[in-house]
Amino acid sequence: MYFQWYPGHMTKAKRMMQENIKLIDLLIELVDARVPISSRNPDLDELGKNKARLILLNKADLAEEKWNDAWMEYFQKQGCMVVKVNSKKGGGMKSIQGVIQEACKEKMERDRRRGILNRPVRAMVVGIPNVGKSTFINALAGKACTKTGNRPGVTKGKQWIRLNKNVELLDTPGILWPKFEDQSVGLRLAYIGSIKDEILNTEELAAELTGFLVQYYPGVLAEKYAMEESENGFENLRKIAESRHCLIRGNEPDLEKAAKLMLDDFRNGRLGRITLEFPQ
Ligand code: G4P
């Protein structure tokens, strides 16, 4: 399967991000805990140099806990601050404010030495589409926060949300697209639903995913669909179709319907917590 995916609004989003990045001190980068590397954008290192950085493993509820911990360790070893979160349920939010403060300690100290007092740290949430940016902002800012409104001058036209007396968050997230140089990256992003299904061959995609599951999570498909697992992805789809009575004329298995059903089950966590990429 070959992925080529350049949404038209990408250039505009990148320009906006470049403009906004000038206004902030801290980048809060959301990655998908199931694919923490594939869901990152390497341009961010260039865009965000000289900024404090915080990585959030979002949708941690959908990924396997032991791999969440392994990924935390992986990023920490690279000198990054990292937190596991479930933005949908609000899990991990309590610790975030403290971590944001911690991530900006150096910056605040520098300000203090220069005699700049009481200037709040400004942060922006960034990530690829669908990683959960809006959900996270709502979860974090939902309670106890006030919008500071437009400020003339420096932050013209921008809405800032005051998280506490020390931290403000830009209410529009920065959107970046993943890099598709490696086709396996495209495949993983397609599994999690970050690439529109209309431009993909759903059957091929689902068949590939069953192959991954049979190899790394043996027994998951067998249990969910009361079937025998095979190394052949299309054979698995056929069995899922039979098990779920997805049939077309002449009682033939409807592979497309089975593929959609299986992808939907996976994406919504109905196959259990599954991590798709593992730290080296
Ligand atoms: P974006 O701004 O980065 O584009 O992403 P957005 O917040 O719109 O979230 C994309 C989808 O991911 C939403 O699902 C959202 O509910 C879900 N999501 C966000 N964070 C988490 C999380 O930590 N765990 C889980 N399980 N899901 C999360 P949706 O299908 O578009 O909507 P709905 O199911 O909420 O109705």
Boltz pocket constraint, residues with backbone or C-beta under 6 A from the ligand:
constraints:
  - pocket:
      binder: B
      contacts: [[A, 58], [A, 59], [A, 60], [A, 61], [A, 62], [A, 85], [A, 86], [A, 87], [A, 88], [A, 89], [A, 127], [A, 128], [A, 129], [A, 130], [A, 131], [A, 132], [A, 133], [A, 134], [A, 135], [A, 136]]
      max_distance: 6.0
